[in-house]
Amino acid sequence: MFQTEPIIYLQSLGNEWLTFLMILITTMGSSSFLAAITIITTFGVDFKKGFLLYQLLLWTGLATEVLKALIAFPRPDFVDNRVLNLESGMKNTSPFNGEGPGGIFELPDKEILRSFRLQEAFTNSPFGFPSGHVSLTTALWGGIVIIFNSKITKMLTPLVIVIVAFSRMYLGRHFLGDVLGGAAIGLIFLVIFARFLKSPLRDDVFKKENFGLTLKRKNLLFFSLMFVVPILFTALSLVSSEIAGLFLGTNIAYMMIIRQGVPNDAGSAAQRTARVFIALLLFGTSSLILDFMFKTSGATNYLDFTLIEFLKNFILGLTIWISVATCTKLELYKIDKEFVNISDAEWN
């Protein structure tokens, strides 16, 4: 599960075109791709279903990050300097050369783990197990299958998960055990998600009264899940500032939307397309502007970089509320002031 030999063999068969293709495929598990799909679903198809899909991805990402931090397994290019990081093209400077586990179910060498965990400063995204790309890809496409019950998506989903997992191994970013672990995390959250959609909480999460500042049980539950849990994990250094910022920004945006009323999805194809265009434009433009601003901010230490990454993703999460407000102002959305119950037929 944590041998480097299969990765080295795959890379020995590669060429420039295959590497380019694998880099394209692996972007299907990137945050930009996931954000684009959820924005298209939310603003172009169904706001409520899109929001729940977004929450599924946020929670899957949060759990993946927590497990990465707790388990703290290195990536293949740290374990073996023969493994190439084909995704970034960075030169491998690892002091280890093939001293991986002998048996298929053995864990990485204890000396390698000790050396990895004693590092004072880690590079970006240092932890391997489980694979975030695979866990999020599993959650995304599995969630779409559950929500929309599309036959085409049902057939494509296993293929998409397999090719993304293959790309992560070929590019030298993950072991076989990492991608299997990522798929398992995604499947666990899909089971939880499917049960959630059959529970009364599915409708409760869209009721304005459940987000008032009161001490009612449901209000406390939603506020704890949406705000307290991510803040706690961040304080314990179990999740990155990127995940924490996006999680909190998105949920604050949603709370502001629900207080004004859930957007009504009715509209022509032209109106839906315009809503998607506005949301993608605001998200993409904000990302570019924030990247430029923060790159020229002169951050010099880890704390500065962490705060900047948090603020950047927090603001990106807020663009959901800005997009809804803009679409409403342009009369591309109507607002349901009263909650409309979601029938079970809508989810089948």
C-alpha positions in Angstrom: 0.0 0.0 0.0 2.9 2.4 0.7 5.5 1.0 -1.7 7.2 3.4 -4.1 7.9 0.7 -6.7 4.4 0.8 -8.4 4.8 4.6 -8.8 8.3 4.4 -10.2 7.1 1.8 -12.7 4.2 4.0 -13.8 6.5 6.9 -14.2 9.0 4.8 -16.2 6.2 4.2 -18.8 5.4 7.9 -19.0 6.2 10.6 -21.6 5.5 14.3 -21.9 2.0 13.9 -23.4 0.9 11.4 -20.8 2.2 13.7 -18.0 0.3 16.6 -19.5 -2.9 14.5 -19.7 -2.5 13.3 -16.0 -2.0 16.9 -14.9 -5.3 17.9 -16.7 -7.1 14.9 -15.1 -5.8 15.6 -11.6 -7.3 19.1 -11.7 -10.7 17.5 -11.5 -9.9 17.1 -7.8 -8.6 20.7 -7.4 -10.4 23.3 -5.3 -10.9 25.5 -8.4 -12.7 22.7 -10.4 -14.8 21.7 -7.4 -15.8 25.4 -6.8 -16.8 25.8 -10.5 -19.0 22.7 -10.5 -20.8 23.6 -7.2 -21.3 27.2 -8.5 -22.8 26.0 -11.7 -25.1 23.6 -9.8 -26.1 26.2 -7.2 -26.8 29.1 -9.5 -27.7 27.3 -12.7 -29.7 24.3 -11.6 -31.0 24.2 -8.0 -29.8 26.5 -5.2 -30.7 24.2 -2.3 -29.2 21.1 -3.9 -26.1 23.0 -4.8 -25.7 24.3 -1.3 -26.0 20.8 0.2 -23.5 19.5 -2.3 -21.1 22.4 -1.3 -21.5 21.4 2.3 -20.8 17.8 1.5 -17.5 18.9 -0.1 -16.6 21.2 2.8 -17.1 18.5 5.4 -15.3 15.9 3.3 -12.4 18.3 2.9 -12.4 19.1 6.6 -12.3 15.4 7.6 -9.5 14.7 5.1 -7.4 17.5 6.5 -7.9 16.4 10.1 -6.8 12.9 9.2 -3.8 14.1 7.3 -2.7 16.1 10.3 -3.3 13.3 12.8 -1.7 10.5 10.8 1.1 12.7 9.3 2.3 10.3 6.6 4.7 11.6 4.0 4.2 11.7 0.3 6.1 9.2 -2.0 8.8 11.7 -3.1 9.9 12.1 0.6 10.1 8.4 1.1 12.1 7.7 -2.0 14.2 10.2 -4.0 13.7 8.1 -7.1 10.0 9.3 -7.2 9.5 12.4 -9.3 7.0 15.1 -8.5 5.6 15.4 -12.0 2.8 17.8 -10.9 5.1 20.6 -9.9 8.4 19.5 -11.6 10.3 20.2 -8.4 13.6 18.3 -8.0 13.5 15.5 -5.4 16.0 16.3 -2.6 14.9 13.5 -0.2 17.8 11.8 1.7 16.0 8.5 1.4 16.3 6.1 -1.6 14.0 3.2 -1.7 13.9 2.1 1.9 10.1 1.6 1.8 8.0 -1.1 3.4 8.6 -4.7 2.1 5.1 -6.1 2.5 2.0 -4.8 0.8 0.2 -4.0 4.1 3.3 -2.6 5.9 3.4 1.0 6.9 6.2 3.4 5.9 9.6 2.9 7.5 9.7 4.2 11.1 12.9 6.1 10.5 11.4 7.9 7.6 8.2 8.7 9.5 10.3 10.0 12.4 12.4 12.2 10.2 9.4 13.6 8.4 7.5 14.4 11.5 10.5 16.1 13.2 10.8 18.7 10.5 10.4 22.2 11.8 8.9 23.6 8.6 6.8 21.7 6.2 6.3 22.5 2.5 2.9 23.2 1.1 0.5 20.3 1.5 3.1 17.9 2.9 0.9 15.1 4.2 -0.1 12.2 2.0 -2.7 10.0 3.7 -5.6 10.2 2.8 -5.7 11.7 -0.7 -7.7 14.9 -0.7 -8.2 14.9 -4.5 -9.7 11.4 -4.4 -11.9 12.0 -1.3 -13.3 15.2 -2.8 -13.7 13.7 -6.3 -15.6 10.7 -4.7 -17.8 13.1 -2.7 -18.5 15.4 -5.6 -19.6 12.9 -8.2 -21.2 10.5 -5.7 -23.1 13.5 -4.3 -24.3 14.5 -7.8 -25.5 10.9 -8.3 -27.4 10.9 -5.0 -29.0 14.4 -5.5 -29.9 14.2 -9.2 -30.1 10.4 -9.8 -28.7 10.7 -13.3 -28.0 7.4 -15.1 -25.1 8.9 -17.1 -23.5 10.2 -13.9 -23.9 6.8 -12.3 -21.9 5.2 -15.1 -19.2 7.9 -15.2 -18.6 8.4 -11.5 -16.5 5.2 -10.9 -14.4 5.9 -14.0 -13.7 9.5 -12.9 -12.7 8.4 -9.4 -10.3 5.7 -10.8 -8.6 8.0 -13.3 -8.1 10.8 -10.7 -6.6 8.2 -8.3 -4.4 6.9 -11.1 -3.2 10.4 -11.9 -2.3 11.1 -8.3 -0.1 8.0 -8.3 1.5 8.6 -11.7 2.4 12.2 -10.8 4.1 10.9 -7.7 1.8 12.6 -5.2 0.3 9.6 -3.5 0.7 6.0 -2.7 -1.9 3.3 -3.5 -2.9 3.4 0.2 -3.4 7.1 0.1 -5.9 7.0 -2.8 -7.8 4.0 -1.3 -8.0 5.9 2.0 -9.3 9.0 0.1 -12.0 6.9 -1.6 -13.0 5.4 1.7 -13.4 8.9 3.3 -15.5 10.0 0.4 -17.7 7.0 0.5 -18.3 7.4 4.3 -19.5 10.9 3.8 -21.7 9.9 0.9 -23.4 7.4 3.3 -23.9 10.1 5.9 -25.1 12.5 3.2 -27.7 10.0 1.9 -29.0 9.5 5.4 -29.1 13.3 6.0 -31.3 13.8 2.8 -33.8 11.3 4.3 -34.0 13.1 7.6 -36.1 16.1 8.8 -32.8 18.1 9.0 -32.8 18.3 5.2 -35.7 20.8 5.4 -34.7 22.4 8.7 -31.4 23.7 7.2 -33.3 26.0 4.9 -35.6 27.5 7.6 -34.8 31.0 8.6 -35.9 30.5 12.3 -33.2 27.9 12.7 -30.5 30.5 12.2 -31.7 33.1 14.7 -29.5 34.0 17.7 -31.4 31.9 20.2 -30.6 28.9 22.5 -33.0 26.5 20.7 -31.6 23.0 20.1 -31.6 23.2 16.3 -30.1 26.7 16.3 -27.3 25.5 18.6 -26.7 22.4 16.4 -26.4 24.3 13.2 -24.2 27.1 14.6 -22.0 24.5 16.2 -21.5 22.5 13.0 -21.1 25.5 10.7 -18.9 27.7 12.9 -17.7 26.2 16.2 -16.3 22.9 14.8 -14.1 24.5 12.1 -12.8 27.1 14.5 -12.0 24.4 17.1 -10.1 22.3 14.5 -8.3 25.4 13.3 -7.2 26.3 16.8 -5.9 22.8 17.3 -3.9 23.1 14.0 -5.8 20.2 12.5 -7.0 22.0 9.4 -5.3 24.4 7.1 -6.1 28.1 7.1 -7.4 27.6 3.5 -10.1 25.1 4.5 -11.0 27.1 7.6 -11.4 30.4 5.7 -13.5 28.9 3.0 -15.6 26.9 5.5 -16.4 29.9 7.6 -16.8 32.4 4.7 -19.2 30.1 2.9 -21.3 29.5 6.0 -21.5 33.1 7.0 -22.6 33.9 3.4 -25.3 31.2 3.6 -26.5 32.5 6.9 -26.9 36.0 5.4 -28.8 34.5 2.4 -31.2 32.4 4.5 -32.0 35.5 6.7 -33.1 37.3 3.5 -34.9 34.3 2.0 -33.8 31.4 -0.1 -33.5 32.3 -3.8 -36.2 30.9 -6.1 -34.7 28.8 -8.9 -37.4 29.7 -11.4 -36.1 31.4 -14.5 -35.4 30.9 -18.2 -32.2 29.3 -19.6 -30.8 32.7 -20.3 -31.4 33.9 -16.7 -29.8 30.7 -15.3 -26.8 31.2 -17.6 -26.5 34.8 -16.5 -26.6 33.8 -12.8 -23.8 31.2 -13.3 -21.7 33.7 -15.3 -22.0 36.4 -12.6 -21.2 33.9 -9.8 -18.2 32.5 -11.7 -17.0 36.0 -12.6 -17.2 37.3 -9.1 -15.5 34.2 -7.7 -12.7 34.2 -10.3 -12.1 37.9 -10.3 -12.0 38.0 -6.5 -9.5 35.1 -6.5 -7.2 36.9 -9.0 -7.4 40.2 -7.2 -6.8 38.7 -3.8 -3.8 36.6 -5.1 -2.2 39.8 -6.5 -2.9 41.8 -3.3 -1.6 39.2 -0.9 1.5 38.4 -3.0 2.6 42.0 -2.9 1.7 42.3 0.8 5.2 41.5 2.0 4.4 38.6 4.3 7.6 37.4 5.9 6.7 34.6 8.4 4.4 31.6 8.8 1.8 33.5 10.8 1.5 36.2 8.2 1.1 33.6 5.4 -1.5 31.7 7.5 -3.6 34.8 8.1 -3.4 35.8 4.5 -4.5 32.4 3.3 -7.4 32.4 5.7 -8.6 35.9 4.7 -8.3 35.1 1.0 -10.5 32.0 1.2 -12.9 33.6 3.7 -13.6 36.4 1.2 -14.0 33.9 -1.6 -16.6 32.1 0.5 -18.5 35.4 0.9 -18.8 35.8 -2.9 -21.7 33.4 -2.8 -23.7 36.0 -0.9 -22.5 38.8 -3.1 -23.5 36.8 -6.2 -27.0 36.1 -4.8 -27.5 39.8 -3.9 -26.3 40.9 -7.4 -28.5 38.4 -9.2 -31.5 39.5 -7.0 -30.8 43.2 -7.8 -30.7 42.4 -11.5 -34.0 40.5 -11.1 -32.4 37.2 -12.1 -33.6 35.8 -8.8 -36.8 36.1 -6.8 -36.6 35.5 -3.1 -38.9 33.1 -1.2 -39.7 35.0 2.0 -41.5 31.9 3.3 -39.9 28.5 3.5 -41.1 26.1 0.8 -41.0 22.4 1.9 -38.9 20.2 -0.3 -40.8 17.1 -1.4 -39.1 13.7 -1.5 -39.9 13.5 -5.2 -37.5 16.5 -5.8 -34.6 14.4 -4.6 -35.4 11.4 -6.7 
